[in-house]
């Protein structure tokens, strides 16, 4: 079992809340209440950067396409290379989901 360095009662509650979401509408409603528009945009951009990095798109092309900084790209790249595997797990699920559509 994975032992996260983020684990505490507050993050446990957040994780349980995320796991309880049953559909896209509930997810959007929760995100709108929990996060600012900027936070949602930033998280969405990071996920997009992860997809592009996995697809071997260059930093310059990613900056041009997304407008994110090279620092953000580097942060996402480090997480992909040395992180907890969260991006890869989600990207695999999202990719598999699109194959079935």
C-alpha positions as CSV (number, residue, x, y, z in Angstrom):
1,X,0.0,0.0,0.0
2,X,1.2,3.5,-0.9
3,X,2.1,5.7,2.1
4,X,1.7,9.3,1.1
5,X,3.6,12.0,2.8
6,X,0.4,14.2,2.4
7,X,-1.7,11.9,4.5
8,X,-3.4,13.6,7.5
9,X,-7.0,13.8,8.6
10,X,-7.7,16.8,6.4
11,X,-6.4,15.2,3.2
12,X,-8.1,12.0,4.2
13,X,-11.4,13.9,4.1
14,X,-10.6,15.4,0.7
15,X,-9.6,12.0,-0.7
16,X,-12.9,10.5,0.6
17,X,-14.8,13.4,-0.9
18,X,-13.2,12.8,-4.3
19,X,-13.8,9.1,-4.2
20,X,-17.4,9.6,-3.4
21,X,-18.1,11.6,-6.6
22,X,-20.4,9.5,-8.8
23,X,-20.4,11.4,-12.1
24,X,-19.1,14.3,-14.1
25,X,-21.8,16.7,-12.9
26,X,-21.0,16.1,-9.2
27,X,-17.3,16.6,-10.0
28,X,-17.9,19.9,-11.7
29,X,-20.2,21.1,-8.8
30,X,-17.6,20.1,-6.2
31,X,-14.7,21.7,-8.1
32,X,-16.7,25.0,-8.6
33,X,-17.3,25.1,-4.8
34,X,-13.9,24.0,-3.6
35,X,-11.5,25.7,-6.1
36,X,-11.1,29.1,-7.6
37,X,-11.3,29.4,-11.4
38,X,-7.5,30.0,-11.4
39,X,-6.9,26.8,-9.5
40,X,-9.1,24.8,-11.8
41,X,-7.3,26.2,-14.8
42,X,-3.9,25.6,-13.3
43,X,-4.7,22.0,-12.5
44,X,-6.2,21.4,-15.9
45,X,-3.1,22.9,-17.6
46,X,-0.8,20.6,-15.6
47,X,-2.7,17.6,-16.7
48,X,-2.6,18.8,-20.3
49,X,1.2,19.3,-19.9
50,X,1.5,15.7,-18.6
51,X,-0.3,14.4,-21.7
52,X,2.0,16.4,-24.0
53,X,5.2,15.4,-22.2
54,X,4.1,11.7,-22.4
55,X,3.6,12.2,-26.1
56,X,7.2,13.6,-26.3
57,X,6.2,17.1,-27.2
58,X,9.1,19.6,-26.7
59,X,9.0,22.2,-23.9
60,X,8.9,25.0,-26.5
61,X,5.9,23.4,-28.3
62,X,4.2,23.0,-24.9
63,X,4.8,26.7,-24.0
64,X,3.4,27.7,-27.4
65,X,0.4,25.5,-27.2
66,X,-0.6,26.0,-23.5
67,X,1.0,29.2,-22.4
68,X,2.4,27.6,-19.2
69,X,5.9,28.5,-18.0
70,X,8.9,26.2,-18.5
71,X,9.0,26.0,-14.7
72,X,5.5,24.4,-14.6
73,X,6.6,22.1,-17.4
74,X,9.7,21.1,-15.5
75,X,7.6,20.5,-12.3
76,X,5.2,18.2,-14.2
77,X,8.1,16.5,-15.9
78,X,9.8,15.8,-12.6
79,X,6.5,14.4,-11.2
80,X,6.2,12.1,-14.3
81,X,9.8,10.9,-13.9
82,X,10.3,10.7,-10.1
83,X,6.8,11.2,-8.5
84,X,4.4,8.9,-7.0
85,X,3.0,7.6,-10.3
86,X,-0.3,9.6,-10.0
87,X,-0.1,11.2,-13.4
88,X,0.7,7.9,-15.2
89,X,-2.2,6.1,-13.4
90,X,-4.7,8.9,-14.4
91,X,-3.4,9.2,-17.9
92,X,-3.7,5.5,-18.4
93,X,-7.3,5.5,-17.2
94,X,-8.3,8.5,-19.2
95,X,-6.6,7.0,-22.4
96,X,-8.4,3.7,-21.8
97,X,-11.7,5.5,-21.3
98,X,-11.3,7.3,-24.6
99,X,-10.6,4.1,-26.5
100,X,-14.0,2.7,-25.4
101,X,-15.9,5.8,-26.5
